[in-house]
Amino acid sequence: MGEYQKAEYYDNAYSKGDYDVSPSEMEMYYIVWTCAVEDIMNYIKYERPELDTIVDLGCGPGHFPLMLKDDNIKYFGYDFSIEAINKGKVSNWKDRKRKKFFLMDLEKDFPSHDNVIYCSFEFFEHIPFDMEILDRLNKGDVIFFSVPSFDTESHVRHFKDKDEVIKRYNKKLDVEITAIAEGQHGKQNIYLCKGIKK
């Protein structure tokens, strides 16, 4: 099992340039983001048409918002890595009026917006305070998030199967797995989830 890493770890990782690629070059993540965009847009269209803002918790260097093409959706990304925030701003420069990035330590602070859909891709496995973040959502809030089945040096947890994912997050959310991005030989999966705050 890995361990919780501070902002400097991610600043260093992002500054090396390994993440300076298009979303489609991010393989399994691209599958997750593609499914998430579809899930989010369908949720807005068929269930909550009043929602017009996506808040991305632990947004990283801004790959996911590059896939958000709907001009009516506002996007706000939050991360504690200044390198991630700067890269997000640069890569999403063309849409800077509706896609904003902010430096924030989500262990200490939490963003405030109206008419929100939350998302958090490949973030919860990196932090020991995932449940505390979910506690900050209001009853009925929706969050789309992903978590992996595999370990790295910066993962504080991973999940052997979808049942483990549901068991953990069902404490705070009515949660369902909406997609699974399968890695090599089915050993490195990413679970895409939709949760409604209880």
C-alpha positions as CSV (number, residue, x, y, z in Angstrom):
1,M,0.0,0.0,0.0
2,G,1.2,3.5,-0.8
3,E,1.0,6.5,1.5
4,Y,-0.6,10.0,1.5
5,Q,1.6,12.5,-0.4
6,K,1.7,16.2,0.0
7,A,1.3,18.8,-2.7
8,E,5.0,18.9,-3.5
9,Y,4.9,15.3,-4.6
10,Y,2.3,16.1,-7.3
11,D,4.0,19.4,-8.2
12,N,7.1,17.4,-9.0
13,A,5.2,14.7,-10.9
14,Y,3.3,17.2,-13.0
15,S,6.3,19.4,-13.7
16,K,8.1,16.5,-15.4
17,G,5.7,16.7,-18.4
18,D,4.5,13.1,-18.4
19,Y,0.9,14.4,-18.1
20,D,1.2,16.9,-20.9
21,V,-0.8,14.8,-23.3
22,S,-4.4,14.8,-24.6
23,P,-7.1,13.0,-22.7
24,S,-7.3,10.3,-25.4
25,E,-3.7,9.4,-24.7
26,M,-4.5,8.6,-21.0
27,E,-5.9,5.1,-21.9
28,M,-8.1,3.8,-19.1
29,Y,-8.7,7.3,-17.7
30,Y,-10.1,8.4,-21.1
31,I,-12.6,5.6,-20.9
32,V,-13.7,6.7,-17.5
33,W,-13.9,10.4,-18.5
34,T,-15.9,9.5,-21.6
35,C,-18.4,7.5,-19.6
36,A,-18.5,10.2,-16.9
37,V,-19.3,13.0,-19.4
38,E,-22.2,10.8,-20.8
39,D,-23.5,10.0,-17.3
40,I,-23.3,13.7,-16.2
41,M,-25.0,15.1,-19.3
42,N,-27.8,12.4,-19.1
43,Y,-28.3,13.1,-15.4
44,I,-28.7,16.8,-16.1
45,K,-31.0,16.2,-19.1
46,Y,-33.3,13.5,-17.6
47,E,-33.1,14.1,-13.8
48,R,-31.8,17.5,-12.8
49,P,-32.0,20.1,-15.6
50,E,-31.5,23.0,-13.2
51,L,-27.9,21.9,-12.5
52,D,-25.4,23.9,-14.6
53,T,-22.2,23.7,-12.7
54,I,-19.6,21.0,-12.3
55,V,-17.2,21.1,-9.3
56,D,-14.2,18.8,-9.8
57,L,-12.6,17.8,-6.5
58,G,-8.9,17.0,-6.9
59,C,-9.0,18.1,-10.6
60,G,-5.3,17.4,-11.4
61,P,-3.9,19.0,-14.6
62,G,-7.3,19.5,-16.3
63,H,-7.8,16.5,-18.6
64,F,-11.4,15.9,-17.8
65,P,-12.8,19.4,-18.5
66,L,-11.3,19.2,-22.0
67,M,-14.0,16.7,-22.7
68,L,-16.8,18.9,-21.5
69,K,-18.1,20.4,-24.8
70,D,-21.5,21.8,-23.6
71,D,-21.2,25.6,-23.5
72,N,-24.0,25.8,-21.0
73,I,-22.0,24.0,-18.3
74,K,-19.7,25.9,-16.0
75,Y,-16.7,24.1,-14.6
76,F,-14.7,24.7,-11.5
77,G,-11.6,22.6,-10.7
78,Y,-9.9,22.5,-7.3
79,D,-6.6,20.9,-6.4
80,F,-3.8,21.5,-3.9
81,S,-1.0,21.2,-6.5
82,I,-0.1,24.6,-8.0
83,E,1.4,22.7,-11.0
84,A,-1.9,20.9,-11.6
85,I,-3.8,24.2,-11.4
86,N,-1.5,26.0,-13.8
87,K,-1.6,23.1,-16.3
88,G,-5.3,23.0,-16.1
89,K,-5.5,26.7,-16.9
90,V,-3.2,26.4,-19.8
91,S,-4.8,23.3,-21.4
92,N,-8.3,24.8,-21.1
93,W,-7.3,28.3,-22.1
94,K,-9.8,28.5,-25.0
95,D,-12.7,27.9,-22.6
96,R,-11.3,30.0,-19.8
97,K,-14.6,32.0,-19.4
98,R,-16.5,28.9,-18.3
99,K,-13.7,26.7,-17.0
100,K,-11.9,27.9,-13.9
101,F,-9.2,26.4,-11.7
102,F,-8.4,27.2,-8.1
103,L,-5.7,26.2,-5.7
104,M,-7.4,24.7,-2.6
105,D,-6.4,22.2,0.1
106,L,-9.7,20.2,0.3
107,E,-8.7,18.7,3.6
108,K,-9.1,22.2,5.1
109,D,-11.5,24.0,2.8
110,F,-14.4,23.2,0.5
111,P,-15.8,25.1,-2.5
112,S,-19.2,26.8,-2.4
113,H,-21.4,26.9,-5.5
114,D,-25.1,26.6,-6.4
115,N,-26.7,24.1,-8.8
116,V,-23.8,21.7,-8.6
117,I,-22.8,18.3,-9.8
118,Y,-19.7,17.2,-8.0
119,C,-17.1,14.9,-9.6
120,S,-13.8,13.5,-8.4
121,F,-11.8,11.2,-10.7
122,E,-8.8,9.3,-9.3
123,F,-8.7,11.4,-6.2
124,F,-10.3,9.5,-3.3
125,E,-7.7,6.7,-3.3
126,H,-5.0,9.3,-2.8
127,I,-6.4,10.9,0.4
128,P,-7.2,9.6,3.9
129,F,-10.1,12.1,4.2
130,D,-12.4,10.9,1.5
131,M,-15.3,10.3,3.9
132,E,-14.8,13.8,5.4
133,I,-15.2,15.3,1.9
134,L,-18.4,13.3,1.4
135,D,-19.7,14.7,4.8
136,R,-19.5,18.2,3.3
137,L,-22.0,17.4,0.5
138,N,-25.6,18.3,1.2
139,K,-28.3,15.6,1.3
140,G,-29.4,14.9,-2.3
141,D,-26.2,16.2,-3.9
142,V,-24.8,14.0,-6.7
143,I,-21.2,13.1,-7.2
144,F,-19.6,11.1,-10.0
145,F,-16.2,9.6,-9.0
146,S,-13.8,6.9,-9.9
147,V,-11.5,4.7,-7.8
148,P,-9.0,2.0,-8.8
149,S,-8.4,-1.7,-8.1
150,F,-4.6,-1.3,-8.1
151,D,-2.0,0.2,-5.8
152,T,0.7,2.9,-6.4
153,E,3.1,4.7,-4.1
154,S,0.5,7.5,-3.6
155,H,-2.6,5.3,-3.1
156,V,-3.8,5.1,0.5
157,R,-6.4,2.5,-0.6
158,H,-7.6,0.5,-3.6
159,F,-10.5,-1.9,-4.1
160,K,-10.3,-5.5,-5.1
161,D,-13.7,-5.4,-6.7
162,K,-16.9,-3.3,-7.1
163,D,-18.4,-4.8,-4.0
164,E,-15.6,-3.3,-1.9
165,V,-16.3,0.1,-3.5
166,I,-20.0,0.0,-2.8
167,K,-19.4,-1.2,0.8
168,R,-17.1,1.7,1.6
169,Y,-19.1,4.5,-0.1
170,N,-22.6,3.3,0.7
171,K,-22.0,4.6,4.2
172,K,-22.4,8.1,2.9
173,L,-24.0,7.7,-0.5
174,D,-26.6,5.8,-2.4
175,V,-23.9,4.5,-4.8
176,E,-23.9,2.5,-7.9
177,I,-21.1,1.5,-10.3
178,T,-21.9,2.9,-13.8
179,A,-18.9,1.7,-15.7
180,I,-15.7,-0.3,-15.3
181,A,-12.6,0.6,-17.3
182,E,-10.6,-2.7,-17.5
183,G,-6.9,-2.7,-17.6
184,Q,-4.5,-5.4,-18.7
185,H,-5.7,-8.9,-18.0
186,G,-8.5,-7.4,-15.8
187,K,-6.0,-6.7,-13.0
188,Q,-6.0,-2.9,-13.1
189,N,-9.6,-1.7,-13.2
190,I,-11.1,1.7,-12.6
191,Y,-14.6,1.9,-11.2
192,L,-16.8,4.8,-12.2
193,C,-19.5,5.5,-9.6
194,K,-22.5,7.7,-9.2
195,G,-23.5,8.6,-5.6
196,I,-26.4,10.6,-4.1
197,K,-25.6,11.9,-0.7
198,K,-27.8,10.4,2.0
